[in-house]
Amino acid sequence: MKIKIAVIGSTDFCHRTEQLVSNRKDIELNWYRYAEPSEAPRLLQTLKPCDVILFSGSLPYSYSKKLLDNLSIPAVYLQQDETAVAITLLQLSAQNQQNLCRVSIDVREQAYIDHVLNDLGQSVNLPFVHLLHDDEKISTITSYHQTLSIQGKTDMAITSVHAVYEQLRQQNIPTCKMIDPENTILRSIEQARQQALLQKSNSAQIAVGIVKAISPRQDVETFIAKMASIMQARWSEHDGDFTLYTSMGNIESAIKNKEFLVAFHSLATKAKMAFGCGESFIDATENANFALNLIQQSDGHSFYMLDSNKRLHGPFPQSGAAVEMKTTEPALVEMAEKTKLSPANISKLMQYSLVRQTKQFTANDLALYLDVSRRTAERTLKKLVDHNYATIIGEEMAYKQGRPRALYEFNFHPYF
């Protein structure tokens, strides 16, 4: 199966990828060249049909994020790493005899610099480092290097952005481009291909939607027909309940379709809806019923989708977040058995641990995140504390009056 990859990048990057894949028969690359990364969103609107998008770096990708949310195909970008930094510095110091203390450099992550310097035993000093930010103006990056050069503090500028390189050259400021290793580019192309294949596989999965009518059938059927048309689904009705038969790919496309969401909102309190995916109609129907039973009054007007890997997506259209509904990791299985908490709740606890800016939290903090009562959160925490998955580390007096609130810390590793 030949995968079509849309490459959005500078002329130099597009030319290099063209050379690297000239003998590949399993992929087809279409190039969309820009002068500046900020032009990426405009190029996105000119794409021919393709299976995946590859951006030449994080800047054009970040400029395009809002548009990417409305596309049904995956997108990846060439990720800078320590190898790129190390090779570039090596070339400057070995071939050009450049004093690295008088070099300015822009990179995506400070860690890339730190790791290289640590490997070199801190024998090299790089005092002028600019960290790239999402949606950052090219003029800001150029100005950083230009100012240091004019002040006589640097003799060379290393930039990760081709447009900055061109602007600095026009101003006769010595500059060079960060070297993207051939292996990194090939790895990104392969990642794009794999993402496309995975998307195709998932999109082809059987999907079943179940709509349970609350109001009389005639108030619902019109909207069912409209939604079914948008997601290219067949539908049937039995005793006021509707079943839609389609694919996961059609559902994913429909969720991003305004007409579909308008039709869904028109159901208001007339019906509940959920989708399930699987390798057979039986599996998909079972997953759809499971997702339907999870809809609570507090969810408002929303729906869920349970995929074949037992990951619960939603509530749509408010959120596309996914929660694991099964536990296979041995450490998590043990945690579930000891605490008697469901895989879904354990998954939410993992996510909560990752998003917290501080390690300490109260039962009320957890209740707000899980959208449960404080008493429910306290019962959950008691189970965790009893089995040493959480620890009470102190108390917090939030008000002048009232009992102090216990402060907790998780003891489990969130990256299972």
N, C-alpha and C positions, 0 to 999 in steps of 0.2 A: 504494500500500500504506500503510494507516494504522498508525502506530507508537504503541504504548501505553507511556507513560512514567510510572513511579511517582515522585512528587516527595516527598521526605522533608525537612521543614524546619519552621521556625517558622511561626506563623499569618500573620505579616506577609509572609514570603517566599512562602508558598503563595498568598496573596491577590495578590501582585504578579505572579507567573507566570501566574495565571489571567487577569489583565487583559491581559498581553502577548500571549497566544496565543489570545485569544477568537475571532479570525477564521481561525485555521489549520485547514485541513481534512485535512492529512496527518498530524496527530498527535492523540493523545488523552491528556490528563493526568489522573492520579488522585492526589489529595493526601492525605498522611499527616502530620498536624501534631503537633508535640511542644512541651512547655513548656521542656524542657532537651535539649541534644544527646545526653546519656547515654541518653535514651529511644529513640534511633534503633534499637538492636538489637531492642527489643520490637516496634516498629512493623514491622520487617522480617518478623517472624513472622506478621503479619496481612495481608501483601500479597495482592492479587488477581492473577490471571495478567497478566503484563506482559512487555514486550520489553526494557526497560532501566530502571535506577534512577538518579535524579538527586538527589544530596544538596545541601543548601543551603550547605555549607561543608566544610572539612577536618575539623573536630571530629566531627560526626555520622558522617562517613565512617570516621574512625579508630576510633571506638567500635564500628563494625560490621564491621571487617575480618575477624574470625574467622568470622562468619556468611557473609560474602560469598564466602569460599573454597569454600563448599558449594553456591553457587548457579551455575546454568548460564547466567545472563544477565549482560551487562556492567553495570558501575556507574561513574558519573562524579560529580564534585562541582564546584560553583562555585568556581573558583580566584581567590583575591584577587590583585590586581596593583597596580602603581603608579598606575593610573588611579583606582582606588577611593580610595587614600590622597590623591592630589592633589585630586580633586573635593571630598572631605570637608574637607580643610584649607582649600581655597579658599572653601567655603561659610562656614566658621567665621570666617575672617579678613575676608572681604568683607561678609557679611551681619550677622554678630554682633559684628564688631570685636574678636574674641577674640585675646588675646596668646598666640601659639602656644608661647611659652616656659613657659607655665603650663598646659600641656595634658598629660594622660597618655593613652597610646594603646596598644592591644594589636593586634598584627599577627602573621601567620604567619611572615614572613621579614623579617629585618633589611634585606635588599637592597631591599625595597619602599620603605623609608624613605630609605635611602642614595641610591637613584636619583632620587627626587623632590628631595632636598636638593641633589644634584649639579646637577640641571637648573635649580634656583633659584640656583645659584652660592653655595651655603652661606649664603645671606642669612637663613635661618630656622634656629632652634635648637630641637630637640625632645629635651629631656634625659630625659624619662620614657617609656621604651618597654619594653613587656612582650612577650616572644615567646611565642606560643601553642605548646603541646606536645601530642602525641598523648595521648589519655585524660586530659587535665588536668581537674581538678575545677573546676566553675564557681565554687565558693566561693573558690578560690585566685585566680582572675582578679578577682573582685569585691573581694576583700580588698586586692589591689594598688592598685586605683584608690581604694578607700575610705581606706586608710592615708594616701596622699598628700594627699587632700582634707582629712582631719582635721588633718594636720600643717600645713595652710595652704600647701602647696607648689604646689597646682594649683587652678584655677578650673573646669576642665571635663575630663570623661573621655570619650574616644572608644573605643568597643568594637566588635569584630567579631562579638560573640556576643549574640544577642537576649536570652537569659536573663540575662546580666550587666546589660544595659541595664535590664531590668525590676527587678532586685534593687537597682540603684543608685538608681533612681527612687523605690522604696519607702523608701529611706533618705534621701531628699531631697538626694541628691548630684547636682549638675548633670552631665548626661551626654547624649551623642548617639550614634546608631548610625553605623557606617561605611556610607557610601553605596555600594551595588552598582550600578554603571552599567547602564542598560538594555541597552546593547550587549553587555556582559559576560554578562548573564543570557541574552539571546537566543543568543549564541554557545555557551553551555553547553548550552542546549536543543538546538541544532543538532548539537553534538558528540554528545549522547546519541542523537539520531536516527540519525546516521551510524554510531555504534558498533553500534546495534541492526541496521541494514541489513547491516553487515559481518558481524555474528554470524550472521544468517540465511543469508547467502550461503555462509559457511564451513560452517555446520552442515549445509547441504543437499548438500555435496560427497560424492561416492561414496567409501566407505572399504572397504578389504579388510584382513582380519586373517589372518595365516598362523601356524599352530601346528605345529611339527615335533615329533612325539612321539619320546621317547627310550626310554620304557618301553613295554610292550605296550599295544595300543590300548584294551583294556577298562579300563585304569587311568586313561585320559584322557577318554574319550568322555563320561562323566557330567559332568565339570567343563566340557567344551566346551559341552554342551547347556545347562548352568546359565548360563554367561556369555552365550551367544547369546540366551537368553531375556531376560536383563537388558538387553542392548543392542539388543533387537529385531532380531536378525540372523538371516539364513538361513545354514546351514552345510552343507558337504559334506566327504567324506573320500576320500582317494586314497592308497593305499600307506602308510598310517600318518600322512599329513600332512593337516591340517584347514584349510579355508578358510572364513572368515566374511565375509558380505556385509552391510554396513550403511551408515551415514552418519557423517560426522565429528561431527555434533551428538550422535548416540547414544553415540559413543565418549567424548566429553568428559563426558557425563552419567554414563556407567558408571564412569569413573575416580574419580568422587566418591561412588560407591555402595559402601557397606561390604560388601554381599553379593557384589558383583563382585570386590572385592579379596580377600575370604575364599576365593572359588572359585579365583581365580588363585593364591593362596598354596598352595592344596591341591595344585596341580600339582607344587610343589616342584621336584625335579630330573627330573621326568618329561617335560618339554617346554620348548621355547623359543617365545616369542611376540613378534610385532611387527605394527604396523599401518601402512598407507600410504593416503594420500588423493590424489585426482586428479579430473580432469574426465571420465575414462572408467575402466572397469574395468581396462583394460590399464595405464593410468598408475598407478592405485592399487595394482595388483598388483606392478608394477615397484618402486614406492616401498616397499611392504611387504617385498619380498625384500631390497632394499637395507638397510632398517632391521634386518632379521633377521640379516644378515651382520655387522652392527656389534656385535652382542651378544658381549661377551667374558666370560671366566671371572671376571674381576675385578668385573664388574657385579653379581654376586650374582643373586638371584632378582628380575629386573626386566624391563621391556619398553620399547620405543621406538615412536614414531610419527613418520613422515616425511610432512609435509604437501605440498600441491601446489606450494608456493614453495620446496621443498627445504630447509625448516627442520626440523631434527631435535629433537623434543621428548622429554624424559625424562632419565635413566631413571625410569620410573614404578614403584612409587608413591613412591619416595624424593624425586624432583624433577620439576618440570614445566618446567625451564629449556629454552631453545631455542638451538640452535647452527646457524649458517648452513652449509649444505652446498654452496652454489654462490657464485660470486664474479662480480658484474657491475660493481661500482664500478671505474672505470679504474685508480685508484691501487692497489686491492687485487688487480686482475688482474695488474698489473705486479709487485706484491710476490710473488704466487704464482708467476709465471713465473721470476722471478729466484731465489727461495729454494727452489723446487720443493716448497713446503709445500702441503698440501691446504687447500681452503677451510674445512673444519671446524677444522683446527689454527689457521689464521689467525683465525677467529672466536673461538676460545678465548683466543688471545693478546690480542685486543682486549678481551675481557671481563676478563682478568687485569689488564690495564693500568688498566682502570676501577675495579676493586675494591681495588687496592692503596692502602693508606694512605700509603705512602712510595714514592718513585720508584725507589729502589735495591732490588735483590733478588739472590739467588744462584741458581745452577742447582738447588740443592736446594729452594728456595722454589717455583720453577716446576714442578719434578717433583712436589711434593706437590699442587699445584693441578691439574695435568693428569692426575694419577694414573698417572704413568709412572716408569720408572727414572731415576736421576740421569744415567746415561750418555745415555739418549735425550734428556733435557732439554738436556744439554751439546751434543749434535749439532744440536739445533734452534737453540740460541743461536749456535753457530758459523756456521750459515747466515745468521742475522740479522746477526751482526757482519760477516761477509764482504761483505755487501751494504749495510752502513751503516744497517740497521734497528735495530741495538742497539749499545751501546758499553760496553766494559769501563772503569769509572771508578775502580776501586780494588780493594782486597783486604780481606777480613774474617778475623780470627783468632778463631774461635769457641772454641777450646780451647787449653790450654797446649801441647799437642803436636799434631803433624800439619801438613799443608800448609795455608797460608792459602787461603781460598775467594775466587774472583773475584766482584766486585760489578758488576752490570750495570744499565744504564738503557736503556729503549726510546727510539728516535728517531722513531718514526712517530706520527701523530696518531690517537688511538683513536676519534674521532668521524667516521669516514668516512660 
